[in-house]
Amino acid sequence: MQHSMPVKGDRGRTMEHDHYDIVVNYIIANQKKFYRLAYTYVRNENDALDIVQNAIYSALEHYGSIREISYIKTWFYRVL
């Protein structure tokens, strides 16, 4: 069985770790937008917060599935 080695980016960090940081920063910067979008669908504050919380959890759990980090917006809105 072959194991792939993590690809190292600048400063010895793996690209996977860099992608995680990008996802976290994107979520933090856009959390209010995510809530507003969820609220427009459900018209209930608690349900909208649950939707956003679940989307963030799922995004952080599956951030490795992003094929191209430049498509993070599209990727996250699919999760949401």
Secondary structure, DSSP 8 states (H G I E B T S, - for coil): -------B-GGG-BHHHHHHHHHHHHHHHHHHHHHHHHHHHH--HHHHHHHHHHHHHHHHHSGGG-S-GGGHHHHHHHH-
